[in-house]
Every structure is written in structure tokens, then in C-alpha cells.
Amino acid sequence: MYADPFSPEGIHFRPVSPNLVTVRLISLGLSLGVPFLALAALAIWVTPWVWVGAGVLLALLLWLLWLIPRQVRAIGYAEADDDLVIRRGILFKSMSIVPYGRMQFVDVHQGPLDRRFGISSVQLHTASASTDATLPGLPADEASRLRDRLTARGEARLAGL
């Protein structure tokens, strides 16, 4: 048996809020549902050939309705002793490990839909732009707690340099 590189021993991942599924589905409905309805109207009033485009959009919409909940369930984070670990992905998995001492600042973002459903995104910035990490869909109070905790841990790790 092989060791799973995305489940390190001794690290327990916490899931993000299930409200992230709702926010992403609403965004999907606005971005694909409205064009689908427009194409359907054109197909009815102009030419039935437009149903081809509407069918493609409908297939994409149905596939994403199935995929988005799975993607959200695959997102997790863990606070280890020296770093924050974020994993995501179903088919193409990724894991970001951000050492507390390398963090320069922590952003918390919340859009109108996020605010309505009580979630926020936490973005970690480091000296290297390629190692920035984002953790979407945290409950707002958890995002605030995580921001404060990461800032405190980052300052403590930098003090030793």
C-alpha cells in the first residue's frame, strides 16, 4: 500500500462551509442560465438551429451542477504547527503548504452573495507570488478567527529571524 501524499499523517483537514455550494450554484445560474434562456427564446422565435447552442449550454450547466458540490467537498484546510495546509481537487488534486513565517499579510474577502450566505474567503500572501493561497467558503467568524490566528503565528515566526 502507498502513502497518500494528500493526507499527511497527523494532519486533520477541516472542510469549508457547505454554503459555498449554494453561492457557486447561484453564480453558475446567473452566468449560464441567463444565456441558456436567451438562446431558448431565439430558438423559439427565430430559428430552431439555435437549440444546438442551448443544448450545449444545458449540458454544461447539468455537468457543473453535478461537479460543484463535489469540488467544494474536496476543499479542506489544516493548521499544522509550522504552516497552514490547504488541499483541493477531485481529479487534479493540489496541496498548498504555507509556512507561517513566510506570510506577509492575510486578506479576508466577502462579496454580496458570500455576505448573504455568511461565508468569506481568506487569501494568504507571501514574498513569492507563486505561493499565495486562497481558502474560499469559510464561515465568516471562522475566517476572522483564522486571519487573527495566522497573523499572530506569522508575527511570532518572523520574530525569530
Long-range contacts (C-beta under 8 A, 24 or more apart in sequence): 5-95, 6-87, 6-93, 6-95, 8-85, 11-78, 11-80, 11-85, 12-78, 13-76, 13-77, 13-78, 13-85, 13-87, 14-76, 14-77, 14-78, 15-73, 15-75, 15-76, 16-72, 16-75, 16-76, 16-77, 16-119, 16-135, 16-136, 16-137, 16-138, 17-117, 17-118, 17-119, 17-137, 17-138, 17-139, 18-72, 19-117, 19-118, 19-119, 19-137, 19-139, 20-72, 20-75, 20-119, 20-136, 20-137, 21-68, 21-69, 21-72, 22-117, 23-113, 23-114, 23-117, 23-119, 23-137, 24-68, 24-72, 25-65, 25-68, 26-113, 27-113, 28-61, 28-64, 28-65, 28-68, 32-57, 32-60, 32-61, 32-64, 33-61, 36-61, 72-137, 75-135, 75-136, 75-137, 77-135, 79-146, 79-149, 82-157, 84-124, 84-133, 84-150, 86-133, 86-135, 96-131, 96-133, 98-124, 98-126, 98-131, 98-133, 99-157, 100-150, 100-153, 100-154, 100-156, 100-157, 101-154, 101-157, 101-158, 101-160, 101-161, 102-126, 102-127, 102-128, 102-131, 103-150, 103-151, 103-154, 104-154, 105-151, 106-146, 106-147, 106-150, 106-151, 106-154, 108-143, 108-144, 108-147, 110-140, 110-143, 115-140, 119-143, 120-144, 122-146, 122-147, 122-150, 124-150
